[in-house]
């Protein structure tokens, strides 16, 4: 694999936007074509999957992946942003024990409706909500359906509650924190947030920016194969002949192909060619091919 194309698992530090972290990684690696998947707020740390070169073509498959977070909530205080950077709106006494927390957590499992926070990038009337919020304007937001697969109590001490969350894309941990605070009767906001999982990728395999710079200095390639993001799709290996015609945009007949749906395509030597789709007539059609020799 060329070290111009692939995935980088970055452990984003606190205080940087996702785009700023991406720009730093681009400068370190000297690669111009890049993108990131699933923004983290500046106060958040953890797993940010960066895509370089042809790997940007698989961004949708990572954006849509499930995520996991460890969130530290400050109980007793609600803020206008849902996190510690916001203005404190209410300060209440906290009298919460583990049994109280364990009793409410199951309410938030499964498909739930979330109202996005005003301080979010969702657009309404062509403008991001956070721009309106900074002007003191609050508008009605339509609830969004999200899915919480796991919600586990990690620690509870004084006014701090730590939970692990497994969720679908689009879940606002700040909204979840505010809802948990309401259910506990004391209010809450996010004090610390760390993303630990995105799809098949884990924080344990991520590099800090310093480690990335050192790796590059040592002449190592820190990029992972782009098809790792697609391992849940069936794989089909083409012959040299069928690979040629598929690259010309033609549908091809492949023995033992899955019945229908998206697939990973490989050529001779297990070279990743890109994404294809098995059509109604049984032929494999190209959908998103890579331009890596």
N, C-alpha and C positions, 0 to 999 in steps of 0.2 A: 504493500500500500504506500502510495506517495504520501509524504508528510505535508501535503497541501490540502488533503481531503480526509475528513473524518470527524469524529466527535471528541470533544474535550469535556471531561467532568471537572468542573471548577467548584471549589469551596469558596463561595463569595463572602468577603469580609463585611462586617457591619460598617455602615456609613457610605457605601458606594451604591449607586443605582445599578441595575442589571446592565444597562447600556454602557456605563462607565467601566464596569468590570470587563465587558466584552472588548471595549476599545483598548484596554490595557493588555488583554490577552493577545489581541491582534498585533499590537506593537511588539510584544515579546517574540511572537512567532513569525512576524513579518508576512502575514497572510492577509490579503485585502478583502476577499469575499468571505463573509461570516455573518452569523446571526445567533440569537439566543432563543430559548424556548421557555416560556412561562416566567414572567418577571417576578422578582422578589423586591419587596419594599426596601428602602435604604437601611432601616433598622434590622431587617432580617438577615440571617446568615445561612450558609449551607449550599446544597446542591443546585448548581445552575449548569444545565447542559448547553454547551456552545457547539455550533456547527460551522465547519470550515469547508470551503470549496464546494464540491458536488454534494456534500452531506447536507447542505441547506435544502436540498430537494426532499428530504424526509422530515422536515420540520413539523408538518401537521401531525405525524404519527407520534411525536414526542409531546407536542402541545396538548394532544387529546389524552395523554396517559394519566393514570391515577397518580396521586402524590401522597406522601406522608410527611408529617411535621411534628416537632416537639415544641409546644407552646407553654410559656410561663405567663400566667395571668396575675395581674395585681387586683386582688379582691377589694371591694369597698369603694372603688373610684370608677366613675364613667367619664369618658372624654369625648369630645366632638369628633375625633378621628377613629376612635376605637383602639388606639394604641397610646404609648407613653408620650408621643410627641404632641398630642392634642391638648386643648384647653380642658381643664377639669370642670365638668358640669355639675357633678354631685359627689359628695363624700359621705359615706355611711359607715357605721360601725360593722365589724365583721364577727359573726358568731357561727362559724361553719365548721363542721367536723367531717371526717371521712365518710361516715354513713350518709350524711346529707348529700355529698358529692356523688357517691355510688348510686344513690337513689334517683338522681336526675339524669345521669349520663345516658341510660337506655332510651330516654325520650328523643334523643337527637340522632339515633341510629337509623339507617335506611334512607329512603327518599324524603328530603325535607325541603321546605320553601325558605329561601333566604332573601332578605331585603338587602341589596348591596349598600355599603356605606356611602355617604355623600363624598367622602374623600376616596374616590376610586376613579379609574380611567375610563369607565363606561361613559359612552357619549349619549347625550340627550339634547335634541335640537341642534346636533352638530358640534356640541361643545362637551369636553370632558366634565364629569360631575365635579371633580376637584376644583376646577376653575370657578364654578358657581359657588362652591362651598367657601372658597377663599374670599368671595365677595359678600359672604353672609347670607347667601340665597340657598334655601333648602327646597327641593322639589320632590314630588311624589315619585317613588321608584317602584317599578313592577317587581314582584317577587320572582326569584329564579329557582328552578328546581335543581338541587344538587344532591349528592349521595354521600353519606357518611358510613363507611364500612367498619371503622373501628374507632373507639373513643375510650382511652384507658387512663385511669388515674395513676400518675407516677409518683407524685409527692404533694403533700399539703403541710405547710408550716406558716404560722403567723398569718400574714395576708397574701401569701403566694401559693398559687395552685399550678401544678405542672401536669399537663396532659399530653398524651400521644394521640395524633389524629391521622387516620387513613381515610382519604376522601377522593372524590371525583374531581376532574378539572373544573375550574370556575368557582370552587368553594372559597369563600372569604373567611379566613380564620378570625379576623377582627369581628365580623358579624357573629360568628359562633361564640367568641369570647363574650360579647355583649349579651347574647341570648343566654349563655350559661350564668352570667352575673345576675340577669333578671330572674332566672329560675331559682337561684340561690337567695334572692331577696336582698342582695347587697350591692349589685353592680360589679362590673369588672372591665378591664381593658388588657390588651396584649402588652406585656412588658418586654418579653424576648420571644423571638421566633426563629426556628431553625428547620430548614427543609432537609429531610433525611433520605427520601426516596422519590425518584421520578421514573415511573414505568419499571423497567428491569434494572435501573441504575441506582447505586447506593452511595451514600456520603463517604463510606469507608474507602471507596476507590477514587475519591476526588483529590485534586491537587490545589493547594493554596497558590496565590499569585507568585509568592516567593519561591515555592517549590517548582512551579512552572518555569520561572526564569532560570533556576539552577539546572533543571532538566534540559532546557534548550541550550544553555551554556555548555553542558556536557555532551552535546551533539545527539541527545536522545530524541525520539519522536514520541510525544505524549498523547497523540491522537489515537482513538480507538476506531475500529472498523465501523463504517456507517450502517451496515446491515444489522448490527447488534440491536438497534432500535426496532427492528422488524421481525425479531425471532418468533413472535407469536403467529406470523403468517406462514403458510405452507411453502416449502421450497421446491423449485423445479430446476433441473439441470438440463441445458440444451446442448445439442451437438454443435460442432463448428458450423455446419450447414444451416441448421435452423436458427442459430444465433445470428448468422449473417442476414437472413431474410427478416428476422424480427427487428434488427437494427435499421432496416430499410423501411420500417413502419408497417410491415405485413404481419397478418395473423399466421400462426404456424400450428401444425398438429404436433402434439407432444404426447408420447406414450406415458400412461400412468399419471396424467395430470389430475389435480383435484377436479371435482365436478363443476363448481362455480366459484367466482369471487377473486379477490386480490391475492397475488402470490409474489414470492421473491424469485428472481430469475438469476441463474448462474450459468456461465459458459464453461468451456473446457478449462481444467485447472482450478475449478471453483472460483473463478473470477466473478465478482458480483456485478451484474449487468443493470439491475434496477428493478422496477416494479412492473408486473404485468397483471392481466386479468383473464380468467377463463370465461369465455363467452358462451351464449346459449348453444352455439353450434359446436362447442367443444374445442374450438381453437384458442390458442393463447395469443392475446393481443398486447402490444407494448402500451404502457401507461406512463411511466416515468423512468426514462433510461439515463444512466450515468455516462458522462463523457470522460471517464478515466481509462487510459490505456493500460 
